[in-house]
Structure formats: C-alpha cells, structure tokens
C-alpha cells in the first residue's frame, strides 16, 4: 500500500491540520478511504508525533455490506494501531 504520509506532512506544514499531542477519534467504516486515513495517521504518529492521541472506532454503515470476517479483520487492524 502506498503511503500518503509525505502528502499529509506537506499539507500540515501549509495548513496546520495537526498539532503536537493532538487527540483524534477516527470513525472507520471499512471502506478504502477510511482505512487509508487510519493507516496514514498511524504512520504519522509512529514517525512524526508519538504523542498523537489516536483512537479509531469501527462504525457500521448499513449501505456497506461486510461479512463478519471482514469486520473482524477491520477490528484487528484498528486494534494494532
């Protein structure tokens, strides 16, 4: 998976989107966009700001049909953050 981290760093320098030690709750539906954001914020915390408070939660959306196995994989992914 390609990393969006360089883009986030560049945008953050310009627009000040993330502050040091900021706390973020991220809602993840299991779609590629929310998983990519979760992965990018995890990379940001790991490499740029280890004190970034990042809490990701799975949000079930009725229009997105996922199996229980897929939901469990998402939860495993998020718990590893």
C-alpha positions as CSV (number, residue, x, y, z in Angstrom):
1,X,0.0,0.0,0.0
2,X,1.4,3.4,-1.0
3,X,1.8,5.9,1.8
4,X,0.1,9.2,1.9
5,X,2.3,10.4,4.7
6,X,4.5,12.7,2.6
7,X,1.4,14.4,1.3
8,X,0.0,14.8,4.9
9,X,3.3,16.3,6.1
10,X,3.3,18.8,3.3
11,X,-0.3,19.8,3.8
12,X,0.2,20.0,7.6
13,X,3.1,22.4,7.1
14,X,0.9,24.6,4.9
15,X,-2.5,24.4,6.7
16,X,-1.6,23.4,10.3
17,X,-4.0,20.5,10.3
18,X,-2.4,18.5,13.1
19,X,-0.9,19.9,16.3
20,X,1.6,18.2,18.5
21,X,-0.1,15.8,21.0
22,X,-3.5,16.4,19.4
23,X,-6.2,13.8,20.2
24,X,-8.2,12.4,17.4
25,X,-11.1,9.9,17.2
26,X,-11.3,8.4,13.8
27,X,-14.5,6.7,12.6
28,X,-13.7,3.8,10.3
29,X,-16.4,2.2,8.1
30,X,-14.1,-0.4,6.4
31,X,-14.0,1.5,3.1
32,X,-10.7,2.1,1.4
33,X,-10.8,5.8,2.2
34,X,-11.3,5.4,6.0
35,X,-8.7,2.6,6.1
36,X,-6.2,4.7,4.2
37,X,-6.7,7.6,6.6
38,X,-6.3,5.3,9.6
39,X,-3.1,3.9,8.2
40,X,-1.7,7.4,7.4
41,X,-2.5,8.8,10.8
42,X,-0.9,5.7,12.4
43,X,2.3,6.3,10.3
44,X,2.2,10.0,11.3
45,X,2.1,9.0,15.0
46,X,4.8,6.4,14.5
47,X,7.3,8.7,12.7
48,X,6.4,12.3,13.4
49,X,4.4,12.6,16.7
50,X,4.5,9.6,19.0
51,X,2.3,11.5,21.5
52,X,-0.6,11.9,19.0
53,X,-3.7,10.6,20.7
54,X,-5.3,8.4,18.1
55,X,-8.4,6.3,18.8
56,X,-10.1,4.5,15.9
57,X,-13.5,3.0,16.1
58,X,-15.4,0.9,13.7
59,X,-18.7,2.4,12.5
60,X,-21.3,0.1,10.8
61,X,-22.9,1.7,7.9
62,X,-26.0,0.0,6.5
63,X,-25.1,0.8,2.9
64,X,-21.8,-1.0,3.2
65,X,-22.3,-4.8,3.3
66,X,-19.4,-6.5,5.1
67,X,-19.2,-10.1,6.4
68,X,-18.4,-10.8,10.0
69,X,-14.9,-12.0,8.9
70,X,-14.3,-8.6,7.2
71,X,-15.5,-6.7,10.2
72,X,-13.2,-8.8,12.5
73,X,-10.2,-8.0,10.2
74,X,-11.0,-4.3,10.4
75,X,-11.2,-4.5,14.2
76,X,-7.9,-6.4,14.3
77,X,-6.3,-3.8,12.0
78,X,-7.5,-1.0,14.3
79,X,-6.5,-2.7,17.5
80,X,-3.0,-2.9,16.1
81,X,-2.8,0.9,15.9
